[in-house]
Amino acid sequence: MGLALLLPLTGCGGGTSSDPARAEVQLLLDRRSAALLGHDEGAYAATGTRTEYDRLRALPLASWHYQVTTVRRTGSDATADAELSYRVAGYDTAPVDARRTLTLGRAADGSWYVAADEPAEQAGQQLWDQGGVTVVQGAHSLVLGTDRPVADLRAYAALADRAVPAVSRAWGADWARRVVVLVPGSLAGMGGLLGSPAANYRGIAAVTTGEAGGSGQAPADRVVINPDAYAALGDLGKQVVLTHETTHVATRAHTTAATPLWLSEGYADWIGYLGTDRTPTEVAPELTGAVQAGHVPTALPTDKDFGFTSEPTELARAYESGWLACRMIADHWGTARLDAFYRAVGAHPQRAGAVESALKEQLGTTPEAFTAQWRAYVGAQLG
């Protein structure tokens, strides 16, 4: 192995699959992965730093694999870029992918070892990058936290365990019916997991990660908590938030690029508030204020209106508008039609025409008539 690794390593462009240096690094990471999955602490330590092993020891892993893409020499050391794919046992139906950068050192015998394993540039952190992972398993949930008391994580699990069956009653059982919740130690930790400035999520209690692909093969989404904002909520607010985010997990396979945010966010809020005693004016205070001041919205909110960097009052009105649109569909056409409408929009091959087609086929109406009906509904419910 030492002879192969003494050959020049590739520059910026990486090597081919026959590059001996890259092949040797791949073997090193394969051994490292096997040791992690096999809970072989000694074998893991023989491949380099054991920081990740200590932080990950409580996480139930079904798979863990690195695919090396490039190797670059940096003086006497080297740097490797790799795609990490892993699955959490019992929760992920397909691997979660993460781009990683590994710093490699060279031992006296010429063999390589891992000195550091970090997120690639512009890639989000994984929870273990922020510290040791504590795991709490519920009936329908897996809660993973760093720098949080176990009692706090158990409280999240209890909320998630109530959310999952509530979502299934409304949406149906054609989803995994389990959820993974990530609880970082702070707002800054949330931003790190999402690969965005923490300030973007100030006041946002939780978000759900995951790509909307409609393939049905996406891994279980992660519900990422902002512990600072979440702690400020009351008991009902905490449950509504977890149920809202769990709805995104359940509907992910049917939420595509064709789905407008007023529908996906409005539907998640609609399920979140089902069964509560909150009136429309209580659920939609910002929109209520606007309506009672004589400013009934003229159109459904656009995707841009849902940006986390939007002005807080405008963001709240966007969510409230979407919720009332979904509530109106359920009230006027029934919950089964709301479900069918959501799925029909997501099944459309592109955004253009998706809502129009679903309105015609599922609700027997047009965008103009639907908007007029929604405006009247908003005025009646909040005026």
C-alpha positions, 0 to 999 in steps of 0.5 A: 500500500505504501508504494502506491500511495507514494505515487503523485496524487491528482490535482484539481481534476481528480483521477480516474477509477484506475488511479492507484492513489485514489484506489488506496484511499478508497480502501482506507475509507472502506475499512473505516466504514466497515469498522464503524458499522461493525462497532469495532473501535480498535479497527476504526482507530487504526484508520485515523481519528476516532472523533466520529466513532465516539460521536456516532456510537449511539446512532443505529446505522444500516449502511455507511459508505464513502465514494472518493471523487478526488485526491489532492496532495497538500505538502506531505499530507493529502486531501480527499473529496468524497460522497458519503452515503448512509442510512439510519436503520428502520427510518431511511428507505434510501441513502442520505448523501453528504459531501465530505472533505477528508484530511489525510496524514501519512504514517512513518510506514507510508500508509495513510490515515484520516486526520479529519472528516469535515463537511465539504465547502458550502455543504451543510453539517451533519449532526455529529459534526456539532458533537456527540449524538444522543438518541431517543427512540419513540414509537414512531420517531427517532430524535437525535440531539447534541448538547440537549438534555435527554428529557428534552429529546424525550419530549420531542419524541412524544410530540412526534409520536402524536404527530405521525398517527394524526398525519396518517389519519388525514393523509393516509398510510402510503408513507413511512409513518415514522419521522427523524427529528434533529435537535441541535444545541442552538440556532447556530447549530440549526443553520449549520445543519441547513448550510445557511446563515442562522439569521435566516431561521431566527423565529422559525421553530422548525424546517423539514429537509429533503428534495421534492422528487416525487419518486417515492424513493427519497430517504426519510426527511429530517425535521430540524428544530430551532431550539431557541424559537421552539422553546418559546412556543406553548404546548399547542404551538409545539404540537402544531409545529411537529405535526406540520413538519411531519406532514411534509415528510408524509407528503414528500413523494407527492410534493414536486416542483409543480407544487406551489408553496401556498399548497404545500405549506397550507396543507401542512398547517391544515393538518397541524391545526386539525382537531384543535379548538383554534378559530380562524382569527386565532390561527391567522392573526396577521391576516385578520388584522389586514382584513379587518383594516379593509385589506383583503388579499387579491391573490394567493401568495407566491413562492417568494412570499414564503422566503425565510428572509421575508418580513415576518408579518408578510411571511405569517400572512403567506402561511395563513393564506395558504392554510385558509385556502386548504381549509376552504377546499376541505369545507366546500369540497370535502377532505377527500377532494383536498387530498386528491387535489394535492396529489394531482398538482404534484403529479403534473410534469411541470409547474405551468398548468399544474394548479389549473389542471387540478382545479378543473379535474378535481374541484370543477373550477377555474383559477379565477373562480377559485381565487374569488371564492377564496377571497370571499372565504377569507373575508367571511372567516376573518372579517 
